[in-house]
Amino acid sequence: MDLKKKAQGKEIPQILPKGLMSSKRKVPFSGSLRMPALGTVHFMKPLHMRSPVPQGRRHTLPASEFRSLSPEDAISVFEIEREAFISVSGECPLHLDEVRHFLTLCPELSLGWFEEGRLVAFIIGSLWDQERLSLDALTLHRPHGSTVHVHVLAVHRTFRQQGKGSILMWRYLQYLRCLPYVRRAVLMCEDFLVPFYQRSGFHVLGPSEITVGPLTFTEMFYPVRGHAFMRRNSGC
């Protein structure tokens, strides 16, 4: 008996396993919607087909990321700091235990720049409650202070001479403007670094009372509160 006649002239489609339906077979449909042929491509693509994503981008880490540091970052921080400062001045602003100390007490006052998960530059700060820095400021965090003491800024040797230090400091100062309890930022640096920090907006306060061996420093400040108008328009 002719099956087509039995179905009153309607063609009965052959039922095939899911995923093997041929795009050439006609399938009766009562509505007016038509599924585009491309709609089946994803389900038909073999699992071994190569992804169109370039090989060099096959990772889940962001290409560039800025975030606060944690105690787990302390070793990476200290390795960069040690290489950057020992070769120039013979002294590190912070020793490893001090890095861990500040990243435990006030991680929100740090900022790290990561490239594909690798730390390439960082800033560590803490709060201080006096107009000028003293020896205590090197190791203490004053939770009720309104001054951020910038202890150290360092860039990994393979990423220097690329402007990363200036960019990181700019982002850090922008971040400080979003903290309502911060009035200003202060730091001390060797004389040859004064022009660098002046370009970032810091002003000279004068010679620092702190010395480390034969090294002397210039104390500088940045008026965070003086930029309150920027804070109102920054989305903080």
mmCIF file of the C-alpha atoms, coordinates in Angstrom:
data_MODEL
# 
_entry.id   MODEL 
# 
loop_
_atom_site.group_PDB 
_atom_site.id 
_atom_site.type_symbol 
_atom_site.label_atom_id 
_atom_site.label_alt_id 
_atom_site.label_comp_id 
_atom_site.label_asym_id 
_atom_site.label_entity_id 
_atom_site.label_seq_id 
_atom_site.pdbx_PDB_ins_code 
_atom_site.Cartn_x 
_atom_site.Cartn_y 
_atom_site.Cartn_z 
_atom_site.occupancy 
_atom_site.B_iso_or_equiv 
_atom_site.pdbx_formal_charge 
_atom_site.auth_seq_id 
_atom_site.auth_comp_id 
_atom_site.auth_asym_id 
_atom_site.auth_atom_id 
_atom_site.pdbx_PDB_model_num 
ATOM 1   C CA . MET A 1 1   ? 0.000  0.000  0.000  1.00 0.00 ? 1   MET A CA 1 
ATOM 2   C CA . ASP A 1 2   ? 1.281  3.469  -0.883 1.00 0.00 ? 2   ASP A CA 1 
ATOM 3   C CA . LEU A 1 3   ? 2.162  5.209  2.374  1.00 0.00 ? 3   LEU A CA 1 
ATOM 4   C CA . LYS A 1 4   ? 1.729  8.624  0.826  1.00 0.00 ? 4   LYS A CA 1 
ATOM 5   C CA . LYS A 1 5   ? -1.910 7.871  -0.008 1.00 0.00 ? 5   LYS A CA 1 
ATOM 6   C CA . LYS A 1 6   ? -2.458 6.594  3.495  1.00 0.00 ? 6   LYS A CA 1 
ATOM 7   C CA . ALA A 1 7   ? -1.250 9.933  4.836  1.00 0.00 ? 7   ALA A CA 1 
ATOM 8   C CA . GLN A 1 8   ? -3.770 11.745 2.600  1.00 0.00 ? 8   GLN A CA 1 
ATOM 9   C CA . GLY A 1 9   ? -1.170 13.049 0.268  1.00 0.00 ? 9   GLY A CA 1 
ATOM 10  C CA . LYS A 1 10  ? 1.145  14.475 2.958  1.00 0.00 ? 10  LYS A CA 1 
ATOM 11  C CA . GLU A 1 11  ? 4.740  13.398 2.957  1.00 0.00 ? 11  GLU A CA 1 
ATOM 12  C CA . ILE A 1 12  ? 5.752  11.732 6.221  1.00 0.00 ? 12  ILE A CA 1 
ATOM 13  C CA . PRO A 1 13  ? 9.269  12.873 7.207  1.00 0.00 ? 13  PRO A CA 1 
ATOM 14  C CA . GLN A 1 14  ? 11.746 10.244 8.189  1.00 0.00 ? 14  GLN A CA 1 
ATOM 15  C CA . ILE A 1 15  ? 12.771 10.571 11.856 1.00 0.00 ? 15  ILE A CA 1 
ATOM 16  C CA . LEU A 1 16  ? 16.567 10.646 12.176 1.00 0.00 ? 16  LEU A CA 1 
ATOM 17  C CA . PRO A 1 17  ? 18.713 10.703 15.298 1.00 0.00 ? 17  PRO A CA 1 
ATOM 18  C CA . LYS A 1 18  ? 19.172 14.170 16.776 1.00 0.00 ? 18  LYS A CA 1 
ATOM 19  C CA . GLY A 1 19  ? 22.036 16.032 15.181 1.00 0.00 ? 19  GLY A CA 1 
ATOM 20  C CA . LEU A 1 20  ? 22.010 13.969 11.940 1.00 0.00 ? 20  LEU A CA 1 
ATOM 21  C CA . MET A 1 21  ? 19.073 15.604 10.200 1.00 0.00 ? 21  MET A CA 1 
ATOM 22  C CA . SER A 1 22  ? 20.004 16.584 6.688  1.00 0.00 ? 22  SER A CA 1 
ATOM 23  C CA . SER A 1 23  ? 19.445 20.209 5.768  1.00 0.00 ? 23  SER A CA 1 
ATOM 24  C CA . LYS A 1 24  ? 18.110 19.057 2.343  1.00 0.00 ? 24  LYS A CA 1 
ATOM 25  C CA . ARG A 1 25  ? 15.148 17.063 3.722  1.00 0.00 ? 25  ARG A CA 1 
ATOM 26  C CA . LYS A 1 26  ? 11.830 18.898 3.649  1.00 0.00 ? 26  LYS A CA 1 
ATOM 27  C CA . VAL A 1 27  ? 10.065 19.049 6.988  1.00 0.00 ? 27  VAL A CA 1 
ATOM 28  C CA . PRO A 1 28  ? 6.404  20.114 7.134  1.00 0.00 ? 28  PRO A CA 1 
ATOM 29  C CA . PHE A 1 29  ? 5.799  23.114 9.384  1.00 0.00 ? 29  PHE A CA 1 
ATOM 30  C CA . SER A 1 30  ? 2.449  24.634 10.179 1.00 0.00 ? 30  SER A CA 1 
ATOM 31  C CA . GLY A 1 31  ? 3.685  28.154 11.027 1.00 0.00 ? 31  GLY A CA 1 
ATOM 32  C CA . SER A 1 32  ? 5.332  30.849 8.991  1.00 0.00 ? 32  SER A CA 1 
ATOM 33  C CA . LEU A 1 33  ? 8.618  30.954 10.951 1.00 0.00 ? 33  LEU A CA 1 
ATOM 34  C CA . ARG A 1 34  ? 11.714 29.538 9.312  1.00 0.00 ? 34  ARG A CA 1 
ATOM 35  C CA . MET A 1 35  ? 14.832 28.560 11.248 1.00 0.00 ? 35  MET A CA 1 
ATOM 36  C CA . PRO A 1 36  ? 17.935 29.882 9.506  1.00 0.00 ? 36  PRO A CA 1 
ATOM 37  C CA . ALA A 1 37  ? 20.408 27.270 8.371  1.00 0.00 ? 37  ALA A CA 1 
ATOM 38  C CA . LEU A 1 38  ? 23.120 28.837 10.503 1.00 0.00 ? 38  LEU A CA 1 
ATOM 39  C CA . GLY A 1 39  ? 21.111 28.005 13.602 1.00 0.00 ? 39  GLY A CA 1 
ATOM 40  C CA . THR A 1 40  ? 22.259 24.392 13.408 1.00 0.00 ? 40  THR A CA 1 
ATOM 41  C CA . VAL A 1 41  ? 25.926 25.054 12.800 1.00 0.00 ? 41  VAL A CA 1 
ATOM 42  C CA . HIS A 1 42  ? 26.879 25.216 16.488 1.00 0.00 ? 42  HIS A CA 1 
ATOM 43  C CA . PHE A 1 43  ? 25.248 21.880 17.276 1.00 0.00 ? 43  PHE A CA 1 
ATOM 44  C CA . MET A 1 44  ? 26.720 20.164 14.246 1.00 0.00 ? 44  MET A CA 1 
ATOM 45  C CA . LYS A 1 45  ? 30.276 21.381 14.702 1.00 0.00 ? 45  LYS A CA 1 
ATOM 46  C CA . PRO A 1 46  ? 32.574 18.484 15.692 1.00 0.00 ? 46  PRO A CA 1 
ATOM 47  C CA . LEU A 1 47  ? 34.184 18.878 19.109 1.00 0.00 ? 47  LEU A CA 1 
ATOM 48  C CA . HIS A 1 48  ? 37.669 18.649 17.647 1.00 0.00 ? 48  HIS A CA 1 
ATOM 49  C CA . MET A 1 49  ? 37.285 21.651 15.368 1.00 0.00 ? 49  MET A CA 1 
ATOM 50  C CA . ARG A 1 50  ? 39.779 24.426 16.075 1.00 0.00 ? 50  ARG A CA 1 
ATOM 51  C CA . SER A 1 51  ? 38.515 27.562 17.746 1.00 0.00 ? 51  SER A CA 1 
ATOM 52  C CA . PRO A 1 52  ? 38.813 30.799 15.747 1.00 0.00 ? 52  PRO A CA 1 
ATOM 53  C CA . VAL A 1 53  ? 40.407 32.460 18.802 1.00 0.00 ? 53  VAL A CA 1 
ATOM 54  C CA . PRO A 1 54  ? 44.122 33.070 18.139 1.00 0.00 ? 54  PRO A CA 1 
ATOM 55  C CA . GLN A 1 55  ? 46.482 30.766 19.976 1.00 0.00 ? 55  GLN A CA 1 
ATOM 56  C CA . GLY A 1 56  ? 48.103 33.661 21.809 1.00 0.00 ? 56  GLY A CA 1 
ATOM 57  C CA . ARG A 1 57  ? 44.826 34.649 23.490 1.00 0.00 ? 57  ARG A CA 1 
ATOM 58  C CA . ARG A 1 58  ? 43.846 31.239 24.894 1.00 0.00 ? 58  ARG A CA 1 
ATOM 59  C CA . HIS A 1 59  ? 43.703 32.155 28.546 1.00 0.00 ? 59  HIS A CA 1 
ATOM 60  C CA . THR A 1 60  ? 41.187 33.358 31.070 1.00 0.00 ? 60  THR A CA 1 
ATOM 61  C CA . LEU A 1 61  ? 43.396 35.979 32.723 1.00 0.00 ? 61  LEU A CA 1 
ATOM 62  C CA . PRO A 1 62  ? 42.773 39.624 31.769 1.00 0.00 ? 62  PRO A CA 1 
ATOM 63  C CA . ALA A 1 63  ? 45.454 41.214 29.623 1.00 0.00 ? 63  ALA A CA 1 
ATOM 64  C CA . SER A 1 64  ? 45.784 44.106 32.073 1.00 0.00 ? 64  SER A CA 1 
ATOM 65  C CA . GLU A 1 65  ? 44.317 44.396 35.564 1.00 0.00 ? 65  GLU A CA 1 
ATOM 66  C CA . PHE A 1 66  ? 44.581 46.858 38.444 1.00 0.00 ? 66  PHE A CA 1 
ATOM 67  C CA . ARG A 1 67  ? 43.614 45.651 41.904 1.00 0.00 ? 67  ARG A CA 1 
ATOM 68  C CA . SER A 1 68  ? 44.469 45.929 45.581 1.00 0.00 ? 68  SER A CA 1 
ATOM 69  C CA . LEU A 1 69  ? 47.198 43.603 46.785 1.00 0.00 ? 69  LEU A CA 1 
ATOM 70  C CA . SER A 1 70  ? 46.900 40.887 49.417 1.00 0.00 ? 70  SER A CA 1 
ATOM 71  C CA . PRO A 1 71  ? 49.408 39.146 51.713 1.00 0.00 ? 71  PRO A CA 1 
ATOM 72  C CA . GLU A 1 72  ? 49.628 36.385 49.093 1.00 0.00 ? 72  GLU A CA 1 
ATOM 73  C CA . ASP A 1 73  ? 51.229 38.930 46.737 1.00 0.00 ? 73  ASP A CA 1 
ATOM 74  C CA . ALA A 1 74  ? 53.951 39.836 49.248 1.00 0.00 ? 74  ALA A CA 1 
ATOM 75  C CA . ILE A 1 75  ? 56.734 37.699 47.774 1.00 0.00 ? 75  ILE A CA 1 
ATOM 76  C CA . SER A 1 76  ? 56.169 38.998 44.235 1.00 0.00 ? 76  SER A CA 1 
ATOM 77  C CA . VAL A 1 77  ? 56.074 42.542 45.608 1.00 0.00 ? 77  VAL A CA 1 
ATOM 78  C CA . PHE A 1 78  ? 59.306 42.137 47.534 1.00 0.00 ? 78  PHE A CA 1 
ATOM 79  C CA . GLU A 1 79  ? 61.159 40.568 44.606 1.00 0.00 ? 79  GLU A CA 1 
ATOM 80  C CA . ILE A 1 80  ? 60.342 43.569 42.400 1.00 0.00 ? 80  ILE A CA 1 
ATOM 81  C CA . GLU A 1 81  ? 61.136 46.043 45.174 1.00 0.00 ? 81  GLU A CA 1 
ATOM 82  C CA . ARG A 1 82  ? 64.447 44.419 46.071 1.00 0.00 ? 82  ARG A CA 1 
ATOM 83  C CA . GLU A 1 83  ? 65.683 44.425 42.493 1.00 0.00 ? 83  GLU A CA 1 
ATOM 84  C CA . ALA A 1 84  ? 64.536 48.014 41.915 1.00 0.00 ? 84  ALA A CA 1 
ATOM 85  C CA . PHE A 1 85  ? 66.042 49.588 45.036 1.00 0.00 ? 85  PHE A CA 1 
ATOM 86  C CA . ILE A 1 86  ? 69.034 47.483 46.078 1.00 0.00 ? 86  ILE A CA 1 
ATOM 87  C CA . SER A 1 87  ? 70.775 48.127 42.763 1.00 0.00 ? 87  SER A CA 1 
ATOM 88  C CA . VAL A 1 88  ? 70.271 51.911 43.115 1.00 0.00 ? 88  VAL A CA 1 
ATOM 89  C CA . SER A 1 89  ? 70.425 52.811 46.802 1.00 0.00 ? 89  SER A CA 1 
ATOM 90  C CA . GLY A 1 90  ? 71.319 49.562 48.545 1.00 0.00 ? 90  GLY A CA 1 
ATOM 91  C CA . GLU A 1 91  ? 68.192 49.768 50.741 1.00 0.00 ? 91  GLU A CA 1 
ATOM 92  C CA . CYS A 1 92  ? 64.578 48.596 50.386 1.00 0.00 ? 92  CYS A CA 1 
ATOM 93  C CA . PRO A 1 93  ? 61.805 50.915 51.619 1.00 0.00 ? 93  PRO A CA 1 
ATOM 94  C CA . LEU A 1 94  ? 60.005 47.859 53.002 1.00 0.00 ? 94  LEU A CA 1 
ATOM 95  C CA . HIS A 1 95  ? 61.344 44.465 54.045 1.00 0.00 ? 95  HIS A CA 1 
ATOM 96  C CA . LEU A 1 96  ? 59.319 41.339 53.349 1.00 0.00 ? 96  LEU A CA 1 
ATOM 97  C CA . ASP A 1 97  ? 57.753 41.197 56.804 1.00 0.00 ? 97  ASP A CA 1 
ATOM 98  C CA . GLU A 1 98  ? 56.794 44.877 56.512 1.00 0.00 ? 98  GLU A CA 1 
ATOM 99  C CA . VAL A 1 99  ? 55.214 44.249 53.117 1.00 0.00 ? 99  VAL A CA 1 
ATOM 100 C CA . ARG A 1 100 ? 53.089 41.489 54.651 1.00 0.00 ? 100 ARG A CA 1 
ATOM 101 C CA . HIS A 1 101 ? 52.336 43.761 57.611 1.00 0.00 ? 101 HIS A CA 1 
ATOM 102 C CA . PHE A 1 102 ? 50.840 46.563 55.508 1.00 0.00 ? 102 PHE A CA 1 
ATOM 103 C CA . LEU A 1 103 ? 49.068 44.236 53.072 1.00 0.00 ? 103 LEU A CA 1 
ATOM 104 C CA . THR A 1 104 ? 47.363 42.645 56.075 1.00 0.00 ? 104 THR A CA 1 
ATOM 105 C CA . LEU A 1 105 ? 46.438 45.860 57.902 1.00 0.00 ? 105 LEU A CA 1 
ATOM 106 C CA . CYS A 1 106 ? 45.483 48.103 54.981 1.00 0.00 ? 106 CYS A CA 1 
ATOM 107 C CA . PRO A 1 107 ? 45.378 46.250 51.648 1.00 0.00 ? 107 PRO A CA 1 
ATOM 108 C CA . GLU A 1 108 ? 42.909 48.850 50.348 1.00 0.00 ? 108 GLU A CA 1 
ATOM 109 C CA . LEU A 1 109 ? 45.749 51.391 50.292 1.00 0.00 ? 109 LEU A CA 1 
ATOM 110 C CA . SER A 1 110 ? 47.792 49.304 47.867 1.00 0.00 ? 110 SER A CA 1 
ATOM 111 C CA . LEU A 1 111 ? 47.484 48.976 44.115 1.00 0.00 ? 111 LEU A CA 1 
ATOM 112 C CA . GLY A 1 112 ? 49.010 46.358 41.835 1.00 0.00 ? 112 GLY A CA 1 
ATOM 113 C CA . TRP A 1 113 ? 49.233 46.306 38.056 1.00 0.00 ? 113 TRP A CA 1 
ATOM 114 C CA . PHE A 1 114 ? 49.012 42.802 36.613 1.00 0.00 ? 114 PHE A CA 1 
ATOM 115 C CA . GLU A 1 115 ? 49.688 41.737 33.021 1.00 0.00 ? 115 GLU A CA 1 
ATOM 116 C CA . GLU A 1 116 ? 48.108 38.344 32.288 1.00 0.00 ? 116 GLU A CA 1 
ATOM 117 C CA . GLY A 1 117 ? 48.258 37.500 35.983 1.00 0.00 ? 117 GLY A CA 1 
ATOM 118 C CA . ARG A 1 118 ? 51.845 38.654 36.502 1.00 0.00 ? 118 ARG A CA 1 
ATOM 119 C CA . LEU A 1 119 ? 52.605 41.550 38.849 1.00 0.00 ? 119 LEU A CA 1 
ATOM 120 C CA . VAL A 1 120 ? 54.512 44.222 36.911 1.00 0.00 ? 120 VAL A CA 1 
ATOM 121 C CA . ALA A 1 121 ? 54.197 47.302 39.153 1.00 0.00 ? 121 ALA A CA 1 
ATOM 122 C CA . PHE A 1 122 ? 52.780 48.223 42.543 1.00 0.00 ? 122 PHE A CA 1 
ATOM 123 C CA . ILE A 1 123 ? 52.229 50.902 45.177 1.00 0.00 ? 123 ILE A CA 1 
ATOM 124 C CA . ILE A 1 124 ? 51.908 50.289 48.917 1.00 0.00 ? 124 ILE A CA 1 
ATOM 125 C CA . GLY A 1 125 ? 50.534 52.900 51.293 1.00 0.00 ? 125 GLY A CA 1 
ATOM 126 C CA . SER A 1 126 ? 49.273 53.246 54.856 1.00 0.00 ? 126 SER A CA 1 
ATOM 127 C CA . LEU A 1 127 ? 47.513 55.919 56.918 1.00 0.00 ? 127 LEU A CA 1 
ATOM 128 C CA . TRP A 1 128 ? 49.394 58.515 58.918 1.00 0.00 ? 128 TRP A CA 1 
ATOM 129 C CA . ASP A 1 129 ? 48.093 61.149 61.347 1.00 0.00 ? 129 ASP A CA 1 
ATOM 130 C CA . GLN A 1 130 ? 50.799 63.844 61.390 1.00 0.00 ? 130 GLN A CA 1 
ATOM 131 C CA . GLU A 1 131 ? 51.686 66.693 59.036 1.00 0.00 ? 131 GLU A CA 1 
ATOM 132 C CA . ARG A 1 132 ? 55.213 65.398 58.471 1.00 0.00 ? 132 ARG A CA 1 
ATOM 133 C CA . LEU A 1 133 ? 56.678 61.922 58.343 1.00 0.00 ? 133 LEU A CA 1 
ATOM 134 C CA . SER A 1 134 ? 58.751 60.525 61.193 1.00 0.00 ? 134 SER A CA 1 
ATOM 135 C CA . LEU A 1 135 ? 60.546 57.221 61.748 1.00 0.00 ? 135 LEU A CA 1 
ATOM 136 C CA . ASP A 1 136 ? 57.318 55.747 63.126 1.00 0.00 ? 136 ASP A CA 1 
ATOM 137 C CA . ALA A 1 137 ? 55.645 56.382 59.771 1.00 0.00 ? 137 ALA A CA 1 
ATOM 138 C CA . LEU A 1 138 ? 57.933 53.803 58.184 1.00 0.00 ? 138 LEU A CA 1 
ATOM 139 C CA . THR A 1 139 ? 56.386 50.919 60.098 1.00 0.00 ? 139 THR A CA 1 
ATOM 140 C CA . LEU A 1 140 ? 53.047 52.084 61.549 1.00 0.00 ? 140 LEU A CA 1 
ATOM 141 C CA . HIS A 1 141 ? 49.520 52.298 60.169 1.00 0.00 ? 141 HIS A CA 1 
ATOM 142 C CA . ARG A 1 142 ? 47.303 54.886 61.892 1.00 0.00 ? 142 ARG A CA 1 
ATOM 143 C CA . PRO A 1 143 ? 43.707 53.767 61.111 1.00 0.00 ? 143 PRO A CA 1 
ATOM 144 C CA . HIS A 1 144 ? 42.223 57.159 62.056 1.00 0.00 ? 144 HIS A CA 1 
ATOM 145 C CA . GLY A 1 145 ? 44.691 59.210 60.050 1.00 0.00 ? 145 GLY A CA 1 
ATOM 146 C CA . SER A 1 146 ? 43.723 61.284 57.018 1.00 0.00 ? 146 SER A CA 1 
ATOM 147 C CA . THR A 1 147 ? 47.093 61.222 55.270 1.00 0.00 ? 147 THR A CA 1 
ATOM 148 C CA . VAL A 1 148 ? 48.172 58.354 53.027 1.00 0.00 ? 148 VAL A CA 1 
ATOM 149 C CA . HIS A 1 149 ? 51.870 57.635 53.344 1.00 0.00 ? 149 HIS A CA 1 
ATOM 150 C CA . VAL A 1 150 ? 53.063 56.203 50.019 1.00 0.00 ? 150 VAL A CA 1 
ATOM 151 C CA . HIS A 1 151 ? 55.826 53.855 51.130 1.00 0.00 ? 151 HIS A CA 1 
ATOM 152 C CA . VAL A 1 152 ? 56.953 52.541 47.785 1.00 0.00 ? 152 VAL A CA 1 
ATOM 153 C CA . LEU A 1 153 ? 56.283 52.543 44.056 1.00 0.00 ? 153 LEU A CA 1 
ATOM 154 C CA . ALA A 1 154 ? 58.226 50.016 41.992 1.00 0.00 ? 154 ALA A CA 1 
ATOM 155 C CA . VAL A 1 155 ? 58.099 48.609 38.459 1.00 0.00 ? 155 VAL A CA 1 
ATOM 156 C CA . HIS A 1 156 ? 59.453 45.250 37.316 1.00 0.00 ? 156 HIS A CA 1 
ATOM 157 C CA . ARG A 1 157 ? 62.720 45.682 35.418 1.00 0.00 ? 157 ARG A CA 1 
ATOM 158 C CA . THR A 1 158 ? 61.360 44.289 32.130 1.00 0.00 ? 158 THR A CA 1 
ATOM 159 C CA . PHE A 1 159 ? 58.521 46.821 32.133 1.00 0.00 ? 159 PHE A CA 1 
ATOM 160 C CA . ARG A 1 160 ? 60.473 49.986 32.915 1.00 0.00 ? 160 ARG A CA 1 
ATOM 161 C CA . GLN A 1 161 ? 60.872 52.943 30.575 1.00 0.00 ? 161 GLN A CA 1 
ATOM 162 C CA . GLN A 1 162 ? 57.292 52.405 29.392 1.00 0.00 ? 162 GLN A CA 1 
ATOM 163 C CA . GLY A 1 163 ? 55.558 55.021 31.526 1.00 0.00 ? 163 GLY A CA 1 
ATOM 164 C CA . LYS A 1 164 ? 53.995 52.425 33.807 1.00 0.00 ? 164 LYS A CA 1 
ATOM 165 C CA . GLY A 1 165 ? 55.122 54.145 36.996 1.00 0.00 ? 165 GLY A CA 1 
ATOM 166 C CA . SER A 1 166 ? 53.400 57.398 36.028 1.00 0.00 ? 166 SER A CA 1 
ATOM 167 C CA . ILE A 1 167 ? 50.237 55.603 34.927 1.00 0.00 ? 167 ILE A CA 1 
ATOM 168 C CA . LEU A 1 168 ? 50.057 53.577 38.118 1.00 0.00 ? 168 LEU A CA 1 
ATOM 169 C CA . MET A 1 169 ? 50.544 56.650 40.312 1.00 0.00 ? 169 MET A CA 1 
ATOM 170 C CA . TRP A 1 170 ? 47.837 58.516 38.390 1.00 0.00 ? 170 TRP A CA 1 
ATOM 171 C CA . ARG A 1 171 ? 45.393 55.664 38.911 1.00 0.00 ? 171 ARG A CA 1 
ATOM 172 C CA . TYR A 1 172 ? 46.329 55.423 42.575 1.00 0.00 ? 172 TYR A CA 1 
ATOM 173 C CA . LEU A 1 173 ? 45.685 59.126 43.165 1.00 0.00 ? 173 LEU A CA 1 
ATOM 174 C CA . GLN A 1 174 ? 42.375 58.866 41.328 1.00 0.00 ? 174 GLN A CA 1 
ATOM 175 C CA . TYR A 1 175 ? 41.458 56.021 43.652 1.00 0.00 ? 175 TYR A CA 1 
ATOM 176 C CA . LEU A 1 176 ? 42.417 58.031 46.749 1.00 0.00 ? 176 LEU A CA 1 
ATOM 177 C CA . ARG A 1 177 ? 40.015 60.760 45.658 1.00 0.00 ? 177 ARG A CA 1 
ATOM 178 C CA . CYS A 1 178 ? 37.211 58.251 46.101 1.00 0.00 ? 178 CYS A CA 1 
ATOM 179 C CA . LEU A 1 179 ? 38.106 57.666 49.762 1.00 0.00 ? 179 LEU A CA 1 
ATOM 180 C CA . PRO A 1 180 ? 36.265 60.303 51.832 1.00 0.00 ? 180 PRO A CA 1 
ATOM 181 C CA . TYR A 1 181 ? 38.634 60.040 54.797 1.00 0.00 ? 181 TYR A CA 1 
ATOM 182 C CA . VAL A 1 182 ? 41.786 60.827 52.802 1.00 0.00 ? 182 VAL A CA 1 
ATOM 183 C CA . ARG A 1 183 ? 42.918 64.466 52.860 1.00 0.00 ? 183 ARG A CA 1 
ATOM 184 C CA . ARG A 1 184 ? 46.315 64.179 51.224 1.00 0.00 ? 184 ARG A CA 1 
ATOM 185 C CA . ALA A 1 185 ? 49.127 61.817 50.230 1.00 0.00 ? 185 ALA A CA 1 
ATOM 186 C CA . VAL A 1 186 ? 52.758 62.177 51.310 1.00 0.00 ? 186 VAL A CA 1 
ATOM 187 C CA . LEU A 1 187 ? 55.990 60.431 50.404 1.00 0.00 ? 187 LEU A CA 1 
ATOM 188 C CA . MET A 1 188 ? 59.716 60.846 50.714 1.00 0.00 ? 188 MET A CA 1 
ATOM 189 C CA . CYS A 1 189 ? 62.134 60.239 47.868 1.00 0.00 ? 189 CYS A CA 1 
ATOM 190 C CA . GLU A 1 190 ? 65.711 60.835 46.830 1.00 0.00 ? 190 GLU A CA 1 
ATOM 191 C CA . ASP A 1 191 ? 66.409 64.123 45.083 1.00 0.00 ? 191 ASP A CA 1 
ATOM 192 C CA . PHE A 1 192 ? 66.707 62.647 41.603 1.00 0.00 ? 192 PHE A CA 1 
ATOM 193 C CA . LEU A 1 193 ? 63.092 61.390 41.819 1.00 0.00 ? 193 LEU A CA 1 
ATOM 194 C CA . VAL A 1 194 ? 61.584 64.776 42.736 1.00 0.00 ? 194 VAL A CA 1 
ATOM 195 C CA . PRO A 1 195 ? 60.834 65.756 39.080 1.00 0.00 ? 195 PRO A CA 1 
ATOM 196 C CA . PHE A 1 196 ? 59.059 62.433 38.510 1.00 0.00 ? 196 PHE A CA 1 
ATOM 197 C CA . TYR A 1 197 ? 56.677 62.986 41.408 1.00 0.00 ? 197 TYR A CA 1 
ATOM 198 C CA . GLN A 1 198 ? 56.197 66.646 40.521 1.00 0.00 ? 198 GLN A CA 1 
ATOM 199 C CA . ARG A 1 199 ? 54.894 65.534 37.136 1.00 0.00 ? 199 ARG A CA 1 
ATOM 200 C CA . SER A 1 200 ? 52.332 63.437 39.017 1.00 0.00 ? 200 SER A CA 1 
ATOM 201 C CA . GLY A 1 201 ? 51.143 66.506 40.939 1.00 0.00 ? 201 GLY A CA 1 
ATOM 202 C CA . PHE A 1 202 ? 53.197 66.274 44.141 1.00 0.00 ? 202 PHE A CA 1 
ATOM 203 C CA . HIS A 1 203 ? 54.659 69.390 45.782 1.00 0.00 ? 203 HIS A CA 1 
ATOM 204 C CA . VAL A 1 204 ? 57.885 69.683 47.761 1.00 0.00 ? 204 VAL A CA 1 
ATOM 205 C CA . LEU A 1 205 ? 57.491 70.056 51.525 1.00 0.00 ? 205 LEU A CA 1 
ATOM 206 C CA . GLY A 1 206 ? 61.200 70.215 52.221 1.00 0.00 ? 206 GLY A CA 1 
ATOM 207 C CA . PRO A 1 207 ? 63.980 67.947 53.472 1.00 0.00 ? 207 PRO A CA 1 
ATOM 208 C CA . SER A 1 208 ? 62.774 64.904 55.385 1.00 0.00 ? 208 SER A CA 1 
ATOM 209 C CA . GLU A 1 209 ? 63.926 64.373 58.950 1.00 0.00 ? 209 GLU A CA 1 
ATOM 210 C CA . ILE A 1 210 ? 64.329 60.685 58.109 1.00 0.00 ? 210 ILE A CA 1 
ATOM 211 C CA . THR A 1 211 ? 67.687 59.381 56.941 1.00 0.00 ? 211 THR A CA 1 
ATOM 212 C CA . VAL A 1 212 ? 68.737 55.837 56.123 1.00 0.00 ? 212 VAL A CA 1 
ATOM 213 C CA . GLY A 1 213 ? 72.480 55.475 56.480 1.00 0.00 ? 213 GLY A CA 1 
ATOM 214 C CA . PRO A 1 214 ? 74.025 58.059 54.157 1.00 0.00 ? 214 PRO A CA 1 
ATOM 215 C CA . LEU A 1 215 ? 70.763 58.549 52.247 1.00 0.00 ? 215 LEU A CA 1 
ATOM 216 C CA . THR A 1 216 ? 68.734 61.740 52.632 1.00 0.00 ? 216 THR A CA 1 
ATOM 217 C CA . PHE A 1 217 ? 65.253 62.378 51.282 1.00 0.00 ? 217 PHE A CA 1 
ATOM 218 C CA . THR A 1 218 ? 62.889 65.101 50.138 1.00 0.00 ? 218 THR A CA 1 
ATOM 219 C CA . GLU A 1 219 ? 59.364 65.021 51.544 1.00 0.00 ? 219 GLU A CA 1 
ATOM 220 C CA . MET A 1 220 ? 56.494 65.698 49.112 1.00 0.00 ? 220 MET A CA 1 
ATOM 221 C CA . PHE A 1 221 ? 52.712 65.921 49.348 1.00 0.00 ? 221 PHE A CA 1 
ATOM 222 C CA . TYR A 1 222 ? 49.676 65.682 47.091 1.00 0.00 ? 222 TYR A CA 1 
ATOM 223 C CA . PRO A 1 223 ? 46.447 67.547 48.094 1.00 0.00 ? 223 PRO A CA 1 
ATOM 224 C CA . VAL A 1 224 ? 43.760 64.898 47.637 1.00 0.00 ? 224 VAL A CA 1 
ATOM 225 C CA . ARG A 1 225 ? 41.051 66.961 49.319 1.00 0.00 ? 225 ARG A CA 1 
ATOM 226 C CA . GLY A 1 226 ? 41.890 69.875 47.039 1.00 0.00 ? 226 GLY A CA 1 
ATOM 227 C CA . HIS A 1 227 ? 40.421 67.819 44.212 1.00 0.00 ? 227 HIS A CA 1 
ATOM 228 C CA . ALA A 1 228 ? 36.997 67.401 45.816 1.00 0.00 ? 228 ALA A CA 1 
ATOM 229 C CA . PHE A 1 229 ? 35.347 68.824 42.716 1.00 0.00 ? 229 PHE A CA 1 
ATOM 230 C CA . MET A 1 230 ? 36.785 65.938 40.717 1.00 0.00 ? 230 MET A CA 1 
ATOM 231 C CA . ARG A 1 231 ? 35.508 63.462 43.298 1.00 0.00 ? 231 ARG A CA 1 
ATOM 232 C CA . ARG A 1 232 ? 31.956 64.746 42.846 1.00 0.00 ? 232 ARG A CA 1 
ATOM 233 C CA . ASN A 1 233 ? 32.159 64.083 39.122 1.00 0.00 ? 233 ASN A CA 1 
ATOM 234 C CA . SER A 1 234 ? 34.096 60.829 39.189 1.00 0.00 ? 234 SER A CA 1 
ATOM 235 C CA . GLY A 1 235 ? 31.296 58.433 40.098 1.00 0.00 ? 235 GLY A CA 1 
ATOM 236 C CA . CYS A 1 236 ? 32.866 57.608 43.476 1.00 0.00 ? 236 CYS A CA 1 
# 
